[in-house]
């Protein structure tokens, strides 16, 4: 894993999300928005964990915790991760996520009975949503704000509510 390539991919994805393009001005603005610091620290933590630099990975993990974002050292997301706002985000260490995942604030992606979610490519997770247990969220799915996902979400589906139910495919 090349942390620079992942960071650039994440930053480009955030600039596209926020400003609709990847121009230098948009990249600079995206770098200084809420959540970007947590994205960058996560990527360095992920790199340190893979290189078995555990003390460094732990230090980087704590830097995100101080900022109000908890991402487990073993969490693995593909390139293009966007934390729109990082405050209150909690992601279990065994979560697996695809490419171009967008996560709003106050989101929990957590294990239940030792089993964690798998998040597909191109998934959007709205503010306050909870994704719990051994569920799979299919590619292109959208999880509405404050939804509680405890069952698999089909590819391309939109889910809302408690418990989350499909409202659009």
C-alpha positions as CSV (number, residue, x, y, z in Angstrom):
1,X,0.0,0.0,0.0
2,X,1.4,3.4,-1.0
3,X,-0.1,5.9,1.5
4,X,0.5,8.8,-0.8
5,X,-1.5,7.2,-3.6
6,X,-4.4,6.4,-1.2
7,X,-4.3,9.9,0.3
8,X,-4.4,11.5,-3.1
9,X,-7.2,9.3,-4.2
10,X,-9.2,10.1,-1.0
11,X,-8.5,13.8,-1.5
12,X,-9.6,13.8,-5.1
13,X,-12.8,11.9,-4.1
14,X,-13.5,14.4,-1.4
15,X,-12.9,17.4,-3.8
16,X,-15.3,15.7,-6.3
17,X,-17.9,15.2,-3.6
18,X,-17.7,18.7,-2.3
19,X,-16.9,20.8,-5.3
20,X,-17.6,18.6,-8.4
21,X,-14.1,18.5,-9.7
22,X,-10.4,17.7,-9.0
23,X,-8.9,21.1,-9.9
24,X,-6.0,22.3,-7.7
25,X,-8.2,24.9,-6.0
26,X,-10.8,22.3,-5.1
27,X,-8.1,19.9,-3.8
28,X,-6.6,22.6,-1.6
29,X,-10.0,23.6,-0.2
30,X,-10.9,19.9,0.4
31,X,-7.6,19.4,2.2
32,X,-8.7,21.9,4.8
33,X,-12.3,20.8,5.3
34,X,-13.6,18.9,8.3
35,X,-12.9,15.2,8.1
36,X,-9.8,15.4,5.8
37,X,-7.3,15.3,8.6
38,X,-8.9,12.1,9.9
39,X,-8.8,10.5,6.4
40,X,-5.1,11.3,6.1
41,X,-4.2,10.1,9.6
42,X,-6.2,6.9,8.9
43,X,-4.2,6.2,5.8
44,X,-0.9,6.6,7.6
45,X,-2.2,4.4,10.4
46,X,-3.2,1.8,7.9
47,X,0.3,1.9,6.3
48,X,2.0,1.7,9.7
49,X,-0.2,-1.3,10.7
50,X,0.7,-3.1,7.5
51,X,4.4,-2.5,8.0
52,X,4.0,-3.8,11.6
53,X,5.0,-0.5,13.1
54,X,2.5,-1.0,15.8
55,X,3.6,1.8,18.2
56,X,3.3,4.3,15.3
57,X,-0.1,2.9,14.3
58,X,-1.3,3.2,17.9
59,X,-0.1,6.8,18.1
60,X,-1.9,7.7,14.8
61,X,-5.0,6.0,16.1
62,X,-5.0,8.1,19.2
63,X,-4.5,11.3,17.1
64,X,-7.9,10.5,15.4
65,X,-9.5,9.7,18.7
66,X,-8.5,13.1,20.0
67,X,-10.3,14.6,17.0
68,X,-13.4,12.6,17.8
69,X,-13.0,9.9,15.2
70,X,-12.4,6.2,16.0
71,X,-11.2,4.0,13.2
72,X,-9.8,0.6,14.3
73,X,-6.2,-0.1,13.2
74,X,-7.2,-3.1,11.2
75,X,-10.1,-1.4,9.3
76,X,-9.5,-1.7,5.6
77,X,-11.1,0.7,3.0
78,X,-10.1,0.9,-0.7
79,X,-9.0,4.2,-2.3
80,X,-11.5,7.1,-2.5
81,X,-12.6,7.0,1.1
82,X,-14.4,10.3,2.0
83,X,-15.2,11.3,5.6
84,X,-17.4,14.3,4.9
85,X,-17.3,15.2,8.6
86,X,-15.3,12.9,11.0
87,X,-16.8,13.9,14.3
88,X,-18.4,10.9,16.0
89,X,-17.4,8.3,13.4
90,X,-16.7,4.9,14.9
91,X,-15.5,2.1,12.7
92,X,-14.6,-1.4,14.1
93,X,-11.1,-2.7,13.4
94,X,-12.4,-5.7,11.3
95,X,-14.6,-3.7,8.9
96,X,-13.8,-4.2,5.2
97,X,-14.8,-1.4,2.8
98,X,-14.6,-1.0,-0.9
99,X,-13.6,1.9,-3.1
100,X,-15.2,5.3,-3.1
101,X,-17.1,4.9,0.2
102,X,-18.6,8.2,1.5
103,X,-19.3,8.5,5.3
104,X,-21.1,11.3,7.0
105,X,-20.7,12.3,10.7
106,X,-21.9,10.3,13.7
107,X,-21.8,7.0,11.8
108,X,-21.0,3.7,13.5
109,X,-19.9,0.7,11.5
110,X,-19.5,-1.9,14.2
111,X,-19.1,-5.6,15.0
112,X,-21.8,-7.7,16.7
113,X,-20.8,-11.0,18.2
114,X,-17.4,-10.7,16.7
115,X,-18.6,-10.2,13.1
116,X,-18.2,-6.9,11.3
117,X,-19.9,-5.4,8.2
118,X,-18.5,-5.5,4.7
119,X,-19.1,-2.3,2.7
120,X,-19.2,-2.4,-1.1
121,X,-17.8,0.0,-3.6
122,X,-19.5,3.4,-4.1
123,X,-21.6,3.2,-0.9
124,X,-23.0,6.3,0.8
125,X,-23.6,6.2,4.6
126,X,-25.7,9.1,5.9
127,X,-25.3,11.1,9.1
128,X,-26.0,9.1,12.3
129,X,-26.5,5.8,10.5
130,X,-25.5,2.5,12.2
131,X,-24.3,-0.6,10.3
132,X,-24.0,-3.5,12.7
133,X,-22.9,-7.1,12.7
134,X,-22.1,-9.4,9.8
135,X,-24.1,-7.5,7.2
136,X,-23.0,-6.9,3.6
137,X,-23.8,-3.5,2.0
138,X,-23.9,-4.0,-1.7
139,X,-22.1,-1.8,-4.2
140,X,-23.8,1.6,-4.9
141,X,-26.1,1.3,-1.9
142,X,-27.2,4.4,0.0
143,X,-28.0,4.3,3.7
144,X,-30.2,7.1,4.9
145,X,-29.5,9.4,7.9
146,X,-30.1,7.6,11.2
147,X,-30.9,4.3,9.6
148,X,-30.0,1.2,11.6
149,X,-28.8,-1.6,9.2
150,X,-28.9,-5.1,10.7
151,X,-29.6,-7.0,7.5
152,X,-27.9,-7.2,4.1
153,X,-28.5,-4.2,1.8
154,X,-28.8,-5.1,-1.9
155,X,-26.6,-3.5,-4.5
156,X,-27.9,-0.1,-5.6
157,X,-30.6,0.0,-2.9
158,X,-31.5,2.9,-0.7
159,X,-32.4,2.0,2.9
160,X,-33.9,4.1,5.7
161,X,-35.5,3.6,9.1
162,X,-35.0,1.6,12.2
163,X,-34.5,-1.2,11.4
164,X,-33.5,-0.1,7.9
165,X,-35.7,-1.2,5.0
166,X,-35.3,-0.8,1.3
167,X,-37.3,2.1,-0.2
168,X,-35.6,2.3,-3.7
169,X,-33.6,0.1,-5.9
